[in-house]
Amino acid sequence: MLKNRIIPCLDIKDGTTVKGVNFVDLKDAGNPIELAKRYEDEGADELVFLDITATVEERKTFAELVKKISEVLSIPFTVGGGISTVEDVRILLNAGADKISVNSSAVKNPNLIKELTEEFGSQCVVVAVDTRFVDGKDIVHVKGGREATEIETLDWVKRIVELGAGEILLTSMDGDGTKNGFDIRITKMVSDTVNIPVIASGGAGKEEDFVEVFNETKVTAALAASIFHFGEIPIPQLKSYLKQKNINIR
């Protein structure tokens, strides 16, 4: 049985770590290299780095910053933001990323997922899905959550699996930054629908939220940002708590 993973996320804007609520009202959360080193030392299982304005600003991810962060890490490191070609991925892997995450570019050109998995292997390709409940439907959003598509979330995750992706990073925009708990409804629907690992993201506020998401859904990882960045829940404390609750954790 796969052991569940705890994953901090660095949302990067202008080279610094930021955190908002529902994808807006971004606040500075610290130096990404220092945070990465701290998470390595605290026993995080993986680290995710998302350059959240790269697509909107029509530029590529900060490869130099990726390189600096990778130098302080030994845990798996996923990088996303502004990736739209095989060459973009090659640059980031050469800079030290272990996996890459695509979102807007994959929605625009689904065949990109297939191209990347054929070139680098499915284990390298994470597809990020930003979803929001709109007029009774779960709708995929792109461009850092700024733009709604007409694609329903469950239809899209099925397609992602067909195209060969190795993992889905599912963020509930309704839960993002609220600290009201993970969005169990959509997370359960997605993790029941697909046969690849799903990372739950959006809404973690307390230790019990992690117990709930691991017990109530089939996700194999839970991701959070502000509660880790600001020291509200240290990762060693969280892992100890989860083990006490009989959650199979690394």
Beta strands, then each sheet from edge to edge (+ up, - down):
strand 1: 5-13
strand 2: 16-21
strand 3: 24-30
strand 4: 47-51
strand 5: 77-80
strand 6: 99-102
strand 7: 125-134
strand 8: 137-142
strand 9: 147-152
strand 10: 167-172
strand 11: 198-201
strand 12: 221-224
sheet 1: 3+ 2- 1+ 4+ 5+ 6+ 7+ 8- 9+
sheet 2: 3+ 2- 1+ 12+ 11+ 10+
end
